[in-house]
């Protein structure tokens, strides 16, 4: 395992995926669950897309540029939704989503 090298983009995508799952899970524990539905949905979608992006980068996919662009869009959407909520987990998720979107855009360029 020591010989595995992950790019900065793959690492951030994995971190973002985990942050999104954590945020969605924490949102389920909030008092006003109806207000958190869109946040949960965006977080779960973003998590899946981030995982795909990291995997495709490691495979050096011929579709990497397109996948990175989609990942950036998903991260932007998730960040925008999470920023609407004052919960710490939402704010932390939004922050890593912004970082991931920027890194994916750089990878796609």
C-alpha positions as CSV (number, residue, x, y, z in Angstrom):
1,X,0.0,0.0,0.0
2,X,2.9,2.4,0.6
3,X,3.6,2.5,-3.2
4,X,0.1,4.0,-4.0
5,X,0.2,7.6,-4.9
6,X,-2.9,9.6,-5.0
7,X,-3.1,13.0,-6.6
8,X,-4.3,16.0,-4.7
9,X,-7.6,15.9,-6.6
10,X,-8.2,12.3,-5.8
11,X,-7.4,12.9,-2.1
12,X,-9.7,15.9,-1.9
13,X,-12.5,14.1,-3.7
14,X,-12.3,11.3,-1.2
15,X,-12.3,13.8,1.7
16,X,-15.2,15.6,0.2
17,X,-17.1,12.3,-0.3
18,X,-16.6,11.4,3.4
19,X,-17.6,15.0,4.5
20,X,-20.8,14.8,2.5
21,X,-21.8,11.4,3.9
22,X,-21.1,12.7,7.4
23,X,-23.1,15.9,6.7
24,X,-26.1,13.9,5.4
25,X,-25.9,11.6,8.4
26,X,-25.8,14.5,10.8
27,X,-28.7,16.2,8.9
28,X,-30.8,13.2,9.7
29,X,-30.4,14.0,13.4
30,X,-31.5,17.6,13.1
31,X,-34.9,18.6,14.6
32,X,-36.4,20.1,11.5
33,X,-35.8,17.2,9.1
34,X,-38.1,18.7,6.4
35,X,-35.7,21.7,6.1
36,X,-32.7,19.3,5.6
37,X,-34.1,17.1,2.8
38,X,-32.4,19.0,0.0
39,X,-29.1,19.2,1.9
40,X,-29.2,15.4,2.5
41,X,-30.0,14.8,-1.2
42,X,-27.2,17.1,-2.5
43,X,-24.7,15.6,0.0
44,X,-25.4,12.0,-1.1
45,X,-25.2,12.9,-4.8
46,X,-22.0,14.8,-4.3
47,X,-20.5,12.0,-2.3
48,X,-21.1,9.5,-5.1
49,X,-19.8,11.7,-7.8
50,X,-16.7,12.5,-5.8
51,X,-16.0,8.8,-5.4
52,X,-16.5,8.3,-9.1
53,X,-14.1,11.1,-9.9
54,X,-11.4,9.8,-7.6
55,X,-11.7,6.3,-9.1
56,X,-11.7,7.6,-12.7
57,X,-8.6,9.7,-12.0
58,X,-6.7,6.7,-10.6
59,X,-7.7,4.7,-13.8
60,X,-6.6,7.6,-16.0
61,X,-10.1,7.5,-17.6
62,X,-10.5,9.1,-21.1
63,X,-13.6,10.8,-19.6
64,X,-11.7,12.4,-16.7
65,X,-12.1,15.9,-17.9
66,X,-15.9,15.6,-18.2
67,X,-16.2,13.7,-14.9
68,X,-14.1,16.4,-13.2
69,X,-16.4,19.1,-14.6
70,X,-19.5,17.2,-13.4
71,X,-17.9,16.8,-10.0
72,X,-17.2,20.5,-9.7
73,X,-20.8,21.2,-10.5
74,X,-22.0,18.7,-7.9
75,X,-19.7,20.2,-5.3
76,X,-20.8,23.7,-6.1
77,X,-24.5,22.7,-5.7
78,X,-23.8,20.9,-2.5
79,X,-21.8,23.8,-1.1
80,X,-24.6,26.3,-2.0
81,X,-27.2,24.1,-0.2
82,X,-25.0,23.5,2.9
83,X,-24.2,27.2,3.2
84,X,-27.9,27.9,3.8
85,X,-27.7,26.0,7.1
86,X,-25.9,27.2,10.3
87,X,-25.0,23.7,11.5
88,X,-21.2,23.1,11.9
89,X,-21.4,19.9,9.8
90,X,-23.0,21.8,6.9
91,X,-20.5,24.7,7.1
92,X,-17.6,22.2,7.1
93,X,-19.1,20.3,4.2
94,X,-19.5,23.5,2.2
95,X,-15.9,24.4,2.8
96,X,-14.5,21.1,1.5
97,X,-16.9,21.1,-1.4
98,X,-15.6,24.5,-2.5
99,X,-12.0,23.1,-2.3
100,X,-13.0,20.0,-4.2
101,X,-14.8,22.0,-6.9
102,X,-11.7,24.2,-7.4
103,X,-9.3,21.2,-7.6
104,X,-11.6,19.4,-10.1
105,X,-11.7,22.5,-12.3
106,X,-7.9,22.7,-12.3
107,X,-7.7,19.0,-13.1
108,X,-10.2,19.5,-16.0
109,X,-8.3,22.4,-17.5
